[in-house]
Amino acid sequence: MAVADPRSAPHHPNDQKPEAVERRVAEALAALSLEQKVRLLTGADFWSTHPEPAIGLRRMVLSDGPVGVRGELWDERDPSVSLPSPTALAATWDEALLERLGALLASEARRKGVDVVLGPTVNLHRSPLGGRHFECFSEDPLLTGRLGAAYVRGLQAHGVAATPKHYVANDAETDRFTVDVHVDERTLRELYLAPFERMIVGAGAWLVMASYNRVNGTTMTENALLASPLGDEWGFDGVVVSDWSATRSTEAAGRAALNLVMPGPEGPWGDALVAAVRTGAVPEQAIDDKVRRLLRLAARVGALEGVPPARPAPAAIPAAEAGKLARETAAAAMVLARNQGDLLPLDPASLRRVAVIGPSAARGRIQGGGSATVHPHYAVSPLDGLRAALGQRVEVHHALGTRIQEGLVPVTGEHVVDPVTGQPGVHVRLLDAQGHPLHEEHRDVGKLTYIGDRRANQSATIEVTARFRAVEAGRYRIGVAGVGAFRLTGGGRVLLDRTLVSHIDDLAAALLAPPQLGAELSLAAGQEIDLTLTHAVPPGAIAVAFSLGVEVPALPEEEELARAVELARSSDVAIVVVGTTERIESEGFDRSTLALPGGQDKLVRAVAAVNPRTVVLVNAGGPVTMPWRDEVAAVLLTWFPGQEFGNAVADVLLGAREPGGRLPTTWPAREEDVPVLSTKPENRKLVYAEGLHIGYRAWARAGVAPAYPFGHGLGYTRWEILGVDAPSDLAAGEAVEARVHVRNAGRRRGRHVVQLYLSRAGSKVERPALWLAGFAAVEAEPGKEAEVAVAVEPRAFAHWAAGGWQVEPGAYTLHVGPSAAELVHQTTVVLRG
Ligand code: BGC
């Protein structure tokens, strides 16, 4: 039986007076020549669109996204609020919070002159090896879609456009430019398209980004999926922007429902597209449709004179308030996976000596790598956060335990002084072919990224000078990370003179994870050396990125480990912070393993062996294996928590806040158990052969227990689920409201995420073992009961077949439980035929 789209006609909650806007847009369009129109359809530069003063159109700025707004500069000179990674945001299962964060991002966007935020990233966690796993919300389409829609609403309610990305099936990074994802129509509709549908139909997103990959043979910037279901069925009236450099053709992309090619000013459209229209290869109507959408976007964000923006500009949010929200969110996202004997929260009054151990303790990782990176105003490490919270009365000691940072790290004021200004940092000169300076500046760190920066692109050489000071005696490695020709001199001697080549065939990835080369120097404590690094800028470069880096002397591994063990043995509690690095979780490549890098597993085991009060904090954006998890008292998954990392850790460990997170993705015990693991295309094809069975659906089907299931998270109180009621029968297309009764059986107030799953035994249609059908949060005081209404949409009962949403009549089981693997009550709902 066929059912209508359960979410009724498309509506765009952010539109005001659409007729007046459409009239103004039509007038502006009519005033443009073909050349003027086509010019608007390719970016003016890396981050902005062309203005057209003749029609009162100003340029619009687009910026990443999604957990902070970077702005047009990609370095420390223009810092941003840094929020927790999307996996963390998803772990909150909290749409109201996501809306508040959207509002904060809107205010950040306006502060930086940004009109369009390139996010949220709503691809799915098909495999935990996916390089941008941290940047996507979940393995479940409903959770992803609802949270993404809340993010879009929060942002657009303040007149800043959201860009759900990457449409579609860009769920891994390997060969992302060329991979051809083969996926059947039902799987696309029920899994990978479903979050986008919710953000378009339900939240009225103003842009969508077309991804790099192909789907079923056609690259996404030319794919028919842009026209249908996005354009027709979902009623999308906004702009489809290409992912950066994803547009590959003039005519095919010109005829497709792609509207804006980024970045610019070069690209496959321009004059070639004008010519294609003149020969009739691309209809002018197609061009008009693209421009109309761009002008409509301009009207919405306030970039078209004569139309008030769709929404008033957001109020500026002071930094302190933004920090508070970032801290609240980071704590709300942390998942308490294990807590033997209720070790957590710790009672500060009972502590005298605390060990904070591990490679991520003193310098935690606040965000994943790639285009999602922002430069934070500050970052609080777990060590700093705990020291601040525990005060003078408690001794807090640190030991590294093991080193995971491989290779060179960009120099900072800790090691270098600008020889010209005397400030901590480096001095940079952009020189022309004759060696005359075009520009010079002081920089705080040795990592330089110039994207779409005219002065840098026009220079022949970039020169970095610094006075390096050895903090301690030992063997240092000093060198460069980047692609191209570099020469480094130190103390008047040539240390390096080489051309570095990337083995990764992806400009972004080459910029993000570049090759490195260093020279070894033995230095005495306090010894200084003058460094000069020069880079020959390739003619016509649009992006220049490299760093002057250092690798400091290290203790032998056994000695690092022995120090940590000794510290743990003599402390009241051992807090071990383990995690991944930017060479592991980043855009541009997938992970090769789920194991923690370096000697971290060994470190945790050695610490746990001498201190039964060991708490492990896992600072990773996605799942890692934890073979020691049953040997330690407590495991807290912190994700990449943003700038407030350490303060949120202190809040949670010391009980000021509950770790509120529930897993948005399954954490496996062993890599070999993961049902869908490989992200490697074969013959350029990546076949989604598992169909609907990803994530917890696949784990349940395989009957294998993961380390921690989807939905799991303990919090600081205990919940009893007393029962679930729902109407016993309903008509197809009818919404259900289930009522779930819970009791807070613990000793403090807390928040519980009620999760409803559906299953259907004996179905004639292939189905997942179970699927998430609804969720809602409840808070209650200790000893109190509460009843929670959880909406289940008609779509939860529908499947895609024969080109439409269908419902199979019969009995469905509605389950409730604290995770996908622990379903404690159920009721039957019969769908009438
Ligand atoms: C990423 C996008 C990002 C764009 C601009 C691309 O490499 O895939 O997510 O928005 O760069 O930075």
Residues whose N, C-alpha, C, O or C-beta is under 5 A from the ligand:
A	BS01	BGC	D64 L118 D243 W244 S371 A508
